[in-house]
Structure formats: C-alpha cells, structure tokens
Amino acid sequence: MSPTRTAPAVDPRELRRTLGHFATGVTVVTCRRGTLLHGATVNSFTSVSLDPPLALVALDRRTRLAALLDDGPFVVNLLGEHQQDLALHFAGRPSAHAVPWADGDGERPRLDGTLGHLVCRPWRTYDGGDHTLHVGRVEEFAATGGRPLLFHCGLFPRLMPEEPQPQGPAAVWSLCLDGPGPAMEQFVTDHQIRK
C-alpha cells in the first residue's frame, strides 16, 4: 500500500490575492423582505442558462443577504463606471449621498442609473463551502448600456476609450476564433485550413 498523500495547505489570503487578478464586473444585489430594504455589493455574479433563464450570485454564507435570497425576489443591478461610490456604499462604506432608487418602494427594489438589471426569483441554492450559490430564474431584465464598473486586484480600473466595433450578427464573434465571422474566415485563409 502506498502512503496516503495529503494536499498542501492553501493559504486563503494568497488564494484571494491570486483570484483578484481575474477582472470582474460589479453588481449590487437588492431585495425587500417586509419593511427591510437590503443590498450588498457582489462581484461573484454570472449568467448560467438562457433556457431556462438563470443567473447566479455567490455570497458569503455569514452575510445577511445570503440568509434573505431564498425568501423572495431579488434584483441584480449592473453598475456603471460612474457608480464606484454606490459599490463602496453597499460594501460597507456608507456614502454621504442618498441611494438613487428607481423603485425602492416595491417588492423588487432596483437602483437608478445602472447599466441594466435582472429581476430574479429563487430557483436553487447550493453549498459552496464558505459561500452559498444562489441561482435565480430571471423574470424581468433591461439594459440601458454604458461602460461597466470593473474590479481587479482591489481596485476599480477603467476601460480604454472605445474604438468603433463591427456591427451586425457577427459582431459578438468578431474577435473570436471559435465562431462564425471575419476573424475565423481570416484564420482559415491564413492557415490554409479546409472546412
């Protein structure tokens, strides 16, 4: 019998620092439970499925929001680069300015001035170690567009100025070698690959 090998211990701080090199967008997840209006800044957000329409947020299981999301609808607010103060406010650094609610009185409170939002109903919750993974079924959504608020290595970097982008159905694939469009056709031509 060979001796059992144990995995080397992982330093959580070093792991967090390494994961911080992956740039993410920034959201604020909001909900109302009775008279309680609550929100928290979340960058662990991703789309999951288009059919059914599902989105996921991962929350530290010790947070108040993690305990609230299974009990009713919640809104994922997609922040723009002009909303850094709002991200910090909902991350525990209160702002001197009033929170700009677009619909703070309803069952589905959302923020004003965001790039977009998704209204979700709880669908499934999974154990994610020290986090809980909340998958919501998207019931409503809207996008106004704009430049996103990004988070990278503890900072909020800005995108470079925009350059003209390709238009039409192939635009989303324009820089991708894994889909239809000019980039793939040029790659095939350059490498004389037969389809």
N, CA, C and O of each residue as an XYZ file, in Angstrom:
780
protein
N       0.837     -1.186      0.000
C       0.000      0.000      0.000
C       0.876      1.240      0.000
O       1.844      1.344      0.753
N       0.516      2.161     -0.849
C       1.276      3.399     -0.878
C       0.738      4.342      0.200
O      -0.453      4.316      0.511
N       1.607      5.167      0.767
C       1.150      6.087      1.818
C       0.165      7.092      1.240
O       0.280      7.489      0.081
N      -0.804      7.501      2.051
C      -1.799      8.492      1.638
C      -1.148      9.859      1.584
O      -0.495     10.295      2.532
N      -1.337     10.520      0.467
C      -0.779     11.859      0.325
C      -1.853     12.878      0.666
O      -3.010     12.736      0.270
N      -1.464     13.893      1.396
C      -2.399     14.965      1.711
C      -2.070     16.165      0.836
O      -0.909     16.445      0.538
N      -3.114     16.858      0.440
C      -2.917     18.047     -0.388
C      -2.245     19.129      0.448
O      -2.514     19.248      1.644
N      -1.374     19.917     -0.174
C      -0.735     21.003      0.577
C      -1.791     22.003      1.040
O      -2.789     22.224      0.355
N      -1.566     22.600      2.200
C      -2.499     23.593      2.734
C      -2.530     24.801      1.812
O      -1.503     25.233      1.289
N      -3.723     25.334      1.623
C      -3.895     26.519      0.793
C      -4.073     27.720      1.710
O      -4.943     27.718      2.582
N      -3.257     28.737      1.516
C      -3.370     29.978      2.294
C      -4.517     30.790      1.702
O      -4.415     31.243      0.562
N      -5.619     30.988      2.453
C      -6.778     31.710      1.904
C      -6.443     33.114      1.420
O      -7.004     33.573      0.425
N      -5.535     33.803      2.111
C      -5.178     35.165      1.697
C      -4.469     35.165      0.353
O      -4.724     36.015     -0.500
N      -3.571     34.195      0.176
C      -2.855     34.106     -1.105
C      -3.799     33.681     -2.230
O      -3.696     34.169     -3.356
N      -4.716     32.772     -1.917
C      -5.701     32.365     -2.920
C      -6.570     33.550     -3.319
O      -6.825     33.764     -4.504
N      -7.025     34.318     -2.337
C      -7.845     35.505     -2.620
C      -7.071     36.493     -3.493
O      -7.617     37.065     -4.437
N      -5.776     36.688     -3.161
C      -4.949     37.616     -3.940
C      -4.813     37.138     -5.384
O      -4.894     37.934     -6.320
N      -4.607     35.839     -5.555
C      -4.485     35.286     -6.903
C      -5.797     35.425     -7.675
O      -5.796     35.841     -8.834
N      -6.912     35.079     -7.035
C      -8.213     35.193     -7.705
C      -8.542     36.646     -8.052
O      -9.281     36.909     -9.000
N      -7.992     37.585     -7.281
C      -8.224     39.004     -7.546
C      -7.663     39.468     -8.876
O      -8.016     40.547     -9.352
N      -6.791     38.667     -9.486
C      -6.250     39.020    -10.795
C      -7.243     38.773    -11.919
O      -7.013     39.181    -13.057
N      -8.343     38.107    -11.603
C      -9.392     37.909    -12.598
C     -10.345     39.088    -12.503
O     -11.061     39.226    -11.511
N     -10.365     39.943    -13.525
C     -11.218     41.128    -13.514
C     -12.686     40.723    -13.620
O     -13.044     39.829    -14.387
N     -13.526     41.396    -12.840
C     -14.959     41.128    -12.882
C     -15.720     42.436    -13.006
O     -15.175     43.517    -12.780
N     -16.978     42.318    -13.365
C     -17.884     43.440    -13.266
C     -18.345     43.554    -11.821
O     -18.041     42.694    -10.995
N     -19.079     44.619    -11.521
C     -19.565     44.847    -10.163
C     -21.079     45.002    -10.200
O     -21.624     45.739    -11.022
N     -21.752     44.291     -9.291
C     -23.197     44.402     -9.172
C     -23.556     44.765     -7.737
O     -22.752     44.604     -6.819
N     -24.773     45.254     -7.567
C     -25.372     45.358     -6.238
C     -26.644     44.533     -6.294
O     -27.519     44.774     -7.125
N     -26.736     43.553     -5.398
C     -27.925     42.705     -5.325
C     -28.839     43.289     -4.256
O     -28.416     43.508     -3.121
N     -30.096     43.542     -4.625
C     -31.039     44.182     -3.722
C     -32.289     43.326     -3.551
O     -32.651     42.545     -4.431
N     -32.946     43.490     -2.391
C     -34.201     42.786     -2.139
C     -34.978     43.522     -1.054
O     -34.428     44.329     -0.305
N     -36.260     43.223     -0.991
C     -37.107     43.724      0.090
C     -37.751     42.531      0.770
O     -38.317     41.658      0.111
N     -37.665     42.499      2.082
C     -38.322     41.466      2.870
C     -39.131     42.179      3.945
O     -38.578     42.630      4.948
N     -40.439     42.281      3.735
C     -41.284     43.057      4.638
C     -40.915     44.523      4.526
O     -40.951     45.094      3.436
N     -40.562     45.134      5.639
C     -40.159     46.547      5.610
C     -38.655     46.704      5.416
O     -38.159     47.822      5.284
N     -37.921     45.577      5.399
C     -36.460     45.625      5.267
C     -36.048     45.739      3.808
O     -36.371     44.884      2.984
N     -35.334     46.806      3.510
C     -34.752     47.005      2.187
C     -33.267     46.733      2.334
O     -32.595     47.372      3.144
N     -32.744     45.784      1.553
C     -31.360     45.375      1.760
C     -30.627     45.281      0.434
O     -31.231     45.008     -0.603
N     -29.313     45.512      0.475
C     -28.482     45.373     -0.710
C     -27.046     45.115     -0.331
O     -26.606     45.475      0.761
N     -26.312     44.489     -1.238
C     -24.895     44.219     -0.999
C     -24.161     44.218     -2.330
O     -24.698     43.788     -3.351
N     -22.929     44.705     -2.305
C     -22.080     44.685     -3.492
C     -21.587     43.265     -3.721
O     -21.088     42.612     -2.805
N     -21.734     42.798     -4.952
C     -21.383     41.416     -5.298
C     -20.646     41.419     -6.637
O     -21.157     41.947     -7.625
N     -19.444     40.831     -6.675
C     -18.784     40.665     -7.967
C     -18.758     39.204     -8.397
O     -18.331     38.889     -9.508
N     -19.214     38.306     -7.515
C     -19.321     36.891     -7.889
C     -20.705     36.648     -8.490
O     -21.592     36.080     -7.854
N     -20.854     37.089     -9.709
C     -22.122     37.002    -10.434
C     -21.835     36.448    -11.824
O     -20.831     36.807    -12.439
N     -22.704     35.582    -12.321
C     -22.525     35.068    -13.681
C     -23.858     34.612    -14.248
O     -24.772     34.248    -13.509
N     -23.955     34.636    -15.551
C     -25.104     34.022    -16.206
C     -24.898     32.516    -16.176
O     -23.762     32.043    -16.175
N     -25.993     31.761    -16.152
C     -25.912     30.306    -16.072
C     -26.559     29.654    -17.285
O     -25.983     28.744    -17.882
N     -27.744     30.109    -17.650
C     -28.512     29.437    -18.692
C     -29.461     30.424    -19.352
O     -29.956     31.353    -18.713
N     -29.710     30.208    -20.649
C     -30.715     31.004    -21.354
C     -32.070     30.304    -21.374
O     -33.108     30.957    -21.481
N     -32.061     28.973    -21.271
C     -33.304     28.213    -21.301
C     -33.231     27.062    -20.306
O     -32.701     26.005    -20.648
N     -33.743     27.226    -19.086
C     -34.458     28.401    -18.592
C     -33.489     29.550    -18.309
O     -32.288     29.321    -18.168
N     -33.999     30.781    -18.224
C     -33.117     31.932    -17.979
C     -32.663     31.969    -16.517
O     -33.461     32.249    -15.622
N     -31.385     31.686    -16.282
C     -30.862     31.591    -14.920
C     -29.602     32.432    -14.746
O     -28.793     32.557    -15.665
N     -29.446     33.002    -13.562
C     -28.247     33.758    -13.198
C     -27.856     33.343    -11.780
O     -28.701     32.910    -10.995
N     -26.572     33.480    -11.461
C     -26.050     33.019    -10.172
C     -25.290     34.123     -9.464
O     -24.532     34.870    -10.084
N     -25.501     34.219     -8.148
C     -24.669     35.067     -7.296
C     -24.137     34.192     -6.163
O     -24.872     33.386     -5.593
N     -22.865     34.355     -5.846
C     -22.235     33.606     -4.751
C     -22.030     34.574     -3.597
O     -21.426     35.635     -3.756
N     -22.549     34.187     -2.421
C     -22.492     35.066     -1.256
C     -21.865     34.352     -0.067
O     -22.117     33.170      0.169
N     -21.052     35.080      0.670
C     -20.522     34.557      1.930
C     -21.718     34.155      2.795
O     -22.625     34.957      3.018
N     -21.717     32.930      3.272
C     -22.897     32.425      3.983
C     -23.151     33.157      5.300
O     -24.231     33.018      5.874
N     -22.176     33.938      5.797
C     -22.364     34.688      7.046
C     -23.091     36.005      6.835
O     -23.489     36.648      7.807
N     -23.276     36.425      5.582
C     -23.891     37.726      5.323
C     -25.402     37.677      5.497
O     -26.028     36.626      5.362
N     -25.973     38.845      5.800
C     -27.432     38.939      5.933
C     -28.111     38.639      4.606
O     -29.158     37.992      4.581
N     -27.528     39.101      3.502
C     -28.156     38.894      2.199
C     -28.275     37.416      1.864
O     -29.277     36.993      1.289
N     -27.263     36.623      2.215
C     -27.307     35.184      1.933
C     -28.501     34.531      2.614
O     -29.080     33.580      2.089
N     -28.864     35.043      3.779
C     -29.999     34.484      4.512
C     -31.340     34.954      3.948
O     -32.381     34.389      4.282
N     -31.328     35.976      3.101
C     -32.578     36.554      2.595
C     -32.953     36.106      1.189
O     -34.132     36.138      0.835
N     -31.989     35.691      0.383
C     -32.264     35.487     -1.041
C     -33.205     34.338     -1.353
O     -33.853     34.353     -2.399
N     -33.302     33.354     -0.492
C     -34.194     32.224     -0.763
C     -35.661     32.545     -0.484
O     -36.542     31.748     -0.806
N     -35.927     33.707      0.113
C     -37.276     34.009      0.583
C     -38.115     34.873     -0.351
O     -39.230     35.253      0.008
N     -37.611     35.190     -1.530
C     -38.393     36.024     -2.435
C     -37.537     36.586     -3.541
O     -36.365     36.234     -3.673
N     -38.131     37.473     -4.349
C     -37.400     38.007     -5.499
C     -36.206     38.858     -5.077
O     -36.172     39.434     -3.989
N     -35.233     38.914     -5.976
C     -34.089     39.792     -5.768
C     -33.691     40.391     -7.107
O     -34.026     39.862     -8.166
N     -32.970     41.504     -7.042
C     -32.574     42.228     -8.245
C     -31.057     42.306     -8.311
O     -30.405     42.671     -7.333
N     -30.499     41.963     -9.461
C     -29.067     42.137     -9.712
C     -28.917     43.408    -10.531
O     -29.325     43.458    -11.692
N     -28.330     44.437     -9.923
C     -28.122     45.735    -10.558
C     -26.701     45.782    -11.127
O     -25.735     45.622    -10.381
N     -26.566     45.999    -12.427
C     -25.262     46.020    -13.094
C     -24.717     47.445    -13.048
O     -25.274     48.336    -13.689
N     -23.647     47.672    -12.305
C     -23.149     49.027    -12.093
C     -22.302     49.539    -13.250
O     -21.588     48.784    -13.909
N     -22.406     50.849    -13.475
C     -21.591     51.525    -14.471
C     -20.361     52.124    -13.823
O     -20.291     52.239    -12.599
N     -19.383     52.509    -14.643
C     -18.114     53.006    -14.108
C     -18.275     54.278    -13.279
O     -17.381     54.627    -12.509
N     -19.403     54.977    -13.426
C     -19.665     56.190    -12.654
C     -20.248     55.874    -11.267
O     -20.555     56.794    -10.509
N     -20.402     54.584    -10.927
C     -21.087     54.216     -9.687
C     -20.175     53.560     -8.645
O     -20.621     52.720     -7.864
N     -18.910     53.947     -8.639
C     -17.971     53.395     -7.668
C     -18.410     53.698     -6.239
O     -18.311     52.834     -5.369
N     -18.903     54.936     -5.981
C     -19.360     55.292     -4.636
C     -20.505     54.391     -4.185
O     -20.592     54.029     -3.012
N     -21.383     54.030     -5.119
C     -22.509     53.159     -4.809
C     -22.016     51.753     -4.458
O     -22.524     51.126     -3.529
N     -21.026     51.266     -5.206
C     -20.440     49.954     -4.902
C     -19.829     49.956     -3.509
O     -20.014     49.000     -2.757
N     -19.111     51.004     -3.156
C     -18.491     51.095     -1.834
C     -19.548     51.224     -0.738
O     -19.392     50.663      0.346
N     -20.624     51.962     -1.022
C     -21.700     52.126     -0.044
C     -22.286     50.772      0.342
O     -22.444     50.474      1.526
N     -22.608     49.953     -0.658
C     -23.221     48.658     -0.381
C     -22.190     47.600      0.041
O     -22.549     46.468      0.366
N     -20.904     47.987      0.030
C     -19.857     47.099      0.538
C     -19.491     47.454      1.978
O     -18.567     46.874      2.549
N     -20.221     48.412      2.565
C     -19.996     48.739      3.973
C     -19.308     50.052      4.240
O     -18.961     50.341      5.385
N     -19.098     50.870      3.198
C     -18.524     52.206      3.387
C     -19.592     53.229      3.021
O     -19.636     53.698      1.884
N     -20.458     53.581      3.978
C     -21.616     54.432      3.671
C     -21.241     55.731      2.983
O     -20.258     56.389      3.324
N     -22.059     56.073      2.003
C     -21.878     57.305      1.235
C     -22.687     58.424      1.891
O     -23.702     58.175      2.541
N     -22.224     59.645      1.710
C     -22.964     60.799      2.226
C     -24.176     61.090      1.350
O     -25.091     61.796      1.773
N     -24.189     60.552      0.138
C     -25.287     60.797     -0.792
C     -26.397     59.770     -0.598
O     -26.155     58.638     -0.181
N     -27.613     60.192     -0.909
C     -28.757     59.283     -0.824
C     -28.633     58.211     -1.904
O     -28.134     58.472     -2.998
N     -29.092     57.004     -1.584
C     -29.074     55.909     -2.559
C     -30.083     56.223     -3.660
O     -31.245     56.500     -3.364
N     -29.659     56.186     -4.930
C     -30.567     56.521     -6.047
C     -31.468     55.337     -6.429
O     -31.137     54.566     -7.329
N     -32.587     55.203     -5.753
C     -33.514     54.115     -6.053
C     -34.389     54.471     -7.237
O     -34.934     55.573     -7.296
N     -34.533     53.553     -8.182
C     -35.501     53.715     -9.270
C     -36.854     53.191     -8.799
O     -37.901     53.692     -9.210
N     -36.823     52.176     -7.934
C     -38.040     51.588     -7.388
C     -37.702     51.020     -6.017
O     -37.554     49.810     -5.851
N     -37.582     51.907     -5.042
C     -37.212     51.468     -3.702
C     -38.395     51.066     -2.851
O     -38.216     50.490     -1.778
N     -39.601     51.359     -3.309
C     -40.798     51.072     -2.511
C     -41.449     49.747     -2.871
O     -42.285     49.249     -2.118
N     -41.084     49.170     -4.003
C     -41.742     47.954     -4.457
C     -41.130     46.688     -3.887
O     -40.175     46.728     -3.111
N     -41.705     45.561     -4.295
C     -41.234     44.247     -3.853
C     -39.885     43.906     -4.482
O     -39.133     43.080     -3.966
N     -39.593     44.563     -5.616
C     -38.357     44.290     -6.366
C     -37.541     45.576     -6.492
O     -37.500     46.179     -7.564
N     -36.899     45.999     -5.416
C     -36.208     47.293     -5.427
C     -34.993     47.280     -6.345
O     -34.154     46.383     -6.274
N     -34.913     48.285     -7.202
C     -33.752     48.381     -8.085
C     -33.168     49.781     -8.028
O     -33.833     50.743     -7.642
N     -31.915     49.864     -8.421
C     -31.184     51.125     -8.361
C     -31.328     51.897     -9.665
O     -31.517     51.315    -10.733
N     -31.237     53.200     -9.557
C     -31.337     54.073    -10.722
C     -29.947     54.317    -11.309
O     -28.948     54.305    -10.589
N     -29.894     54.538    -12.618
C     -28.644     54.915    -13.273
C     -27.703     53.767    -13.564
O     -26.547     54.003    -13.917
N     -28.161     52.519    -13.427
C     -27.301     51.370    -13.685
C     -27.244     51.065    -15.179
O     -27.994     51.640    -15.968
N     -26.345     50.151    -15.562
C     -26.261     49.728    -16.956
C     -27.402     48.786    -17.314
O     -27.726     48.597    -18.487
N     -27.998     48.205    -16.298
C     -29.095     47.275    -16.507
C     -29.412     46.551    -15.221
O     -28.749     46.753    -14.204
N     -30.427     45.707    -15.264
C     -30.799     44.931    -14.083
C     -31.485     43.641    -14.503
O     -32.013     43.524    -15.609
N     -31.464     42.676    -13.589
C     -32.183     41.416    -13.759
C     -32.996     41.178    -12.487
O     -32.454     41.195    -11.382
N     -34.283     40.961    -12.652
C     -35.134     40.599    -11.525
C     -35.241     39.081    -11.521
O     -35.627     38.478    -12.522
N     -34.895     38.462    -10.386
C     -34.843     37.005    -10.295
C     -35.726     36.481     -9.169
O     -35.937     37.149     -8.157
N     -36.232     35.278     -9.369
C     -36.917     34.511     -8.315
C     -35.986     33.379     -7.906
O     -35.302     32.818     -8.762
N     -35.937     33.025     -6.624
C     -35.080     31.913     -6.212
C     -35.419     30.641     -6.993
O     -36.589     30.291     -7.144
N     -34.396     29.962     -7.482
C     -34.573     28.731     -8.255
C     -33.924     27.553     -7.527
O     -34.592     26.553     -7.265
N     -32.624     27.655     -7.194
C     -31.918     26.648     -6.421
C     -30.815     27.344     -5.611
O     -30.295     28.387     -6.008
N     -30.480     26.746     -4.481
C     -29.346     27.212     -3.687
C     -28.444     26.018     -3.429
O     -28.910     24.937     -3.070
N     -27.144     26.227     -3.618
C     -26.177     25.149     -3.485
C     -25.122     25.510     -2.447
O     -24.828     26.684     -2.223
N     -24.556     24.479     -1.817
C     -23.454     24.662     -0.892
C     -22.216     25.014     -1.701
O     -21.862     24.311     -2.648
N     -21.565     26.099     -1.327
C     -20.335     26.498     -1.984
C     -19.228     26.715     -0.976
O     -18.499     27.703     -1.062
N     -19.089     25.801     -0.012
C     -18.055     25.960      1.011
C     -18.435     27.077      1.969
O     -19.477     27.010      2.621
N     -17.596     28.106      2.057
C     -17.940     29.220      2.944
C     -18.916     30.192      2.277
O     -19.273     31.217      2.859
N     -19.342     29.870      1.066
C     -20.338     30.668      0.343
C     -21.571     29.813      0.039
O     -21.527     28.584      0.098
N     -22.647     30.484     -0.281
C     -23.818     29.810     -0.835
C     -23.995     30.309     -2.260
O     -23.804     31.492     -2.543
N     -24.361     29.399     -3.152
C     -24.537     29.726     -4.568
C     -26.029     29.829     -4.828
O     -26.747     28.829     -4.811
N     -26.487     31.054     -5.068
C     -27.905     31.321     -5.260
C     -28.183     31.460     -6.756
O     -27.726     32.408     -7.394
N     -28.931     30.515     -7.303
C     -29.323     30.579     -8.707
C     -30.751     31.111     -8.752
O     -31.652     30.576     -8.105
N     -30.935     32.167     -9.523
C     -32.254     32.759     -9.663
C     -32.761     32.624    -11.080
O     -31.989     32.671    -12.038
N     -34.065     32.455    -11.207
C     -34.700     32.427    -12.524
C     -35.035     33.869    -12.899
O     -35.749     34.555    -12.168
N     -34.520     34.324    -14.032
C     -34.723     35.706    -14.465
C     -36.155     35.885    -14.953
O     -36.609     35.184    -15.858
N     -36.862     36.838    -14.338
C     -38.249     37.120    -14.710
C     -38.381     38.400    -15.512
O     -39.261     38.513    -16.366
N     -37.522     39.355    -15.247
C     -37.511     40.636    -15.963
C     -36.060     41.056    -16.130
O     -35.194     40.670    -15.346
N     -35.809     41.847    -17.153
C     -34.464     42.387    -17.328
C     -34.531     43.579    -18.254
O     -35.469     43.719    -19.039
N     -33.541     44.431    -18.159
C     -33.422     45.579    -19.057
C     -31.974     46.034    -19.046
O     -31.265     45.870    -18.053
N     -31.547     46.604    -20.152
C     -30.192     47.152    -20.256
C     -30.269     48.528    -20.884
O     -30.936     48.721    -21.900
N     -29.583     49.483    -20.276
C     -29.524     50.826    -20.839
C     -28.189     51.070    -21.526
O     -28.049     52.009    -22.309
N     -27.208     50.218    -21.232
C     -25.898     50.348    -21.863
C     -24.997     51.306    -21.103
O     -25.411     51.951    -20.140
N     -23.765     51.380    -21.558
C     -22.770     52.229    -20.917
C     -21.512     51.436    -20.609
O     -21.371     50.282    -21.013
N     -20.612     52.068    -19.894
C     -19.333     51.451    -19.569
C     -19.405     50.846    -18.167
O     -19.855     51.511    -17.234
N     -18.964     49.581    -18.007
C     -19.133     48.881    -16.735
C     -18.135     49.313    -15.666
O     -17.032     49.770    -15.964
N     -18.555     49.156    -14.421
C     -17.635     49.294    -13.299
C     -16.908     47.963    -13.164
O     -17.539     46.913    -13.040
N     -15.580     48.010    -13.189
C     -14.762     46.803    -13.115
C     -14.046     46.725    -11.777
O     -13.822     47.743    -11.122
N     -13.689     45.508    -11.374
C     -12.942     45.288    -10.142
C     -11.780     44.361    -10.449
O     -11.970     43.287    -11.020
N     -10.559     44.781    -10.064
C      -9.358     43.989    -10.351
C      -8.298     44.307     -9.313
O      -7.903     45.462     -9.156
N      -7.835     43.282     -8.603
C      -6.776     43.431     -7.595
C      -7.094     44.521     -6.567
O      -6.214     45.285     -6.170
N      -8.351     44.585     -6.143
C      -8.753     45.541     -5.116
C      -8.976     46.953     -5.611
O      -9.229     47.854     -4.811
N      -8.886     47.164     -6.921
C      -9.058     48.500     -7.499
C     -10.195     48.497     -8.511
O     -10.673     47.440     -8.922
N     -10.623     49.699     -8.911
C     -11.665     49.867     -9.926
C     -11.031     50.480    -11.181
O     -11.119     51.692    -11.383
N     -10.394     49.659    -12.027
C      -9.774     50.214    -13.230
C     -10.832     50.620    -14.257
O     -11.978     50.178    -14.189
N     -10.435     51.461    -15.198
C     -11.357     51.887    -16.255
C     -10.931     51.286    -17.585
O      -9.748     51.053    -17.833
N     -11.908     51.043    -18.421
C     -11.626     50.572    -19.774
C     -10.970     51.677    -20.580
O     -11.146     52.858    -20.280
N     -10.218     51.301    -21.596
C      -9.663     52.284    -22.524
C     -10.804     52.877    -23.339
O     -11.882     52.287    -23.413
N     -10.578     54.040    -23.953
C     -11.624     54.621    -24.804
C     -12.067     53.628    -25.875
O     -11.271     52.848    -26.398
N     -13.339     53.681    -26.178
C     -13.900     52.740    -27.142
C     -13.462     53.057    -28.566
O     -13.334     54.219    -28.951
N     -13.237     51.999    -29.337
C     -12.968     52.121    -30.766
C     -14.194     51.617    -31.497
O     -14.978     50.860    -30.925
N     -14.384     52.017    -32.755
C     -15.542     51.524    -33.499
C     -15.559     49.999    -33.530
O     -14.529     49.364    -33.760
N     -16.726     49.420    -33.298
C     -16.886     47.973    -33.265
C     -17.658     47.500    -34.492
O     -18.466     48.247    -35.043
N     -17.416     46.268    -34.920
C     -18.187     45.709    -36.028
C     -19.667     45.677    -35.669
O     -20.026     45.540    -34.500
N     -20.510     45.802    -36.663
C     -21.949     45.781    -36.469
C     -22.544     44.515    -37.073
O     -21.897     43.836    -37.870
N     -23.769     44.206    -36.693
C     -24.472     43.074    -37.281
C     -24.331     41.819    -36.452
O     -23.694     41.833    -35.399
N     -24.929     40.720    -36.925
C     -24.956     39.471    -36.161
C     -23.586     38.899    -35.837
O     -23.430     38.232    -34.815
N     -22.590     39.142    -36.679
C     -21.260     38.568    -36.440
C     -20.440     39.381    -35.446
O     -19.338     38.977    -35.075
N     -20.978     40.543    -35.004
C     -20.195     41.433    -34.147
C     -19.728     40.752    -32.868
O     -18.589     40.962    -32.449
N     -20.571     39.945    -32.239
C     -20.177     39.305    -30.981
C     -19.062     38.292    -31.177
O     -18.367     37.942    -30.222
N     -18.883     37.819    -32.403
C     -17.835     36.839    -32.686
C     -16.612     37.484    -33.334
O     -15.673     36.783    -33.711
N     -16.612     38.812    -33.467
C     -15.612     39.463    -34.301
C     -14.172     39.197    -33.874
O     -13.283     39.163    -34.725
N     -13.921     39.007    -32.591
C     -12.552     38.763    -32.136
C     -12.371     37.329    -31.644
O     -11.421     37.027    -30.922
N     -13.275     36.462    -32.035
C     -13.277     35.096    -31.540
C     -12.932     34.120    -32.655
O     -13.475     34.212    -33.755
N     -12.039     33.194    -32.375
C     -11.699     32.184    -33.371
C     -12.562     30.937    -33.214
O     -12.320     29.919    -33.863
N     -13.567     31.021    -32.352
C     -14.415     29.870    -32.078
C     -15.841     30.117    -32.568
O     -16.794     29.600    -31.985
N     -15.990     30.883    -33.610
C     -17.327     31.164    -34.101
C     -17.295     31.693    -35.518
O     -16.223     31.869    -36.097
N     -18.466     31.949    -36.077
C     -18.533     32.438    -37.449
C     -18.058     33.879    -37.533
O     -18.014     34.588    -36.528
N     -17.711     34.298    -38.715
C     -17.368     35.703    -38.901
C     -16.002     35.899    -39.516
O     -15.291     34.938    -39.807
N     -15.639     37.172    -39.711
C     -14.396     37.520    -40.411
C     -13.137     36.996    -39.739
O     -12.208     36.579    -40.431
N     -13.078     37.004    -38.398
C     -11.858     36.542    -37.723
C     -11.587     35.076    -38.039
O     -10.448     34.697    -38.312
N     -12.616     34.263    -38.004
C     -12.450     32.837    -38.295
C     -12.112     32.629    -39.770
O     -11.251     31.813    -40.099
N     -12.784     33.360    -40.657
C     -12.507     33.222    -42.085
C     -11.068     33.606    -42.397
O     -10.407     32.953    -43.204
N     -10.574     34.686    -41.743
C      -9.192     35.119    -41.966
C      -8.227     34.079    -41.416
O      -7.205     33.789    -42.037
N      -8.545     33.518    -40.258
C      -7.708     32.474    -39.666
C      -7.615     31.269    -40.590
O      -6.538     30.714    -40.806
N      -8.763     30.875    -41.131
C      -8.793     29.732    -42.051
C      -7.948     30.036    -43.277
O      -7.173     29.189    -43.722
N      -8.089     31.249    -43.833
C      -7.326     31.650    -45.011
C      -5.829     31.677    -44.715
O      -5.023     31.148    -45.481
N      -5.462     32.311    -43.573
C      -4.053     32.448    -43.213
C      -3.376     31.094    -43.000
O      -2.189     30.939    -43.285
N      -4.125     30.129    -42.506
C      -3.552     28.838    -42.186
C      -3.933     27.745    -43.166
O      -3.648     26.566    -42.957
N      -4.588     28.169    -44.244
C      -4.997     27.250    -45.318
C      -5.675     25.987    -44.765
O      -5.330     24.854    -45.100
N      -6.662     26.257    -43.894
C      -7.415     25.150    -43.300
C      -8.638     24.891    -44.160
O      -9.350     25.817    -44.550
N      -8.865     23.652    -44.441
C     -10.050     23.283    -45.215
C     -11.225     23.067    -44.289
O     -11.098     22.406    -43.258
N     -12.367     23.619    -44.649
C     -13.558     23.444    -43.834
C     -14.139     22.066    -44.081
O     -15.157     21.710    -43.487
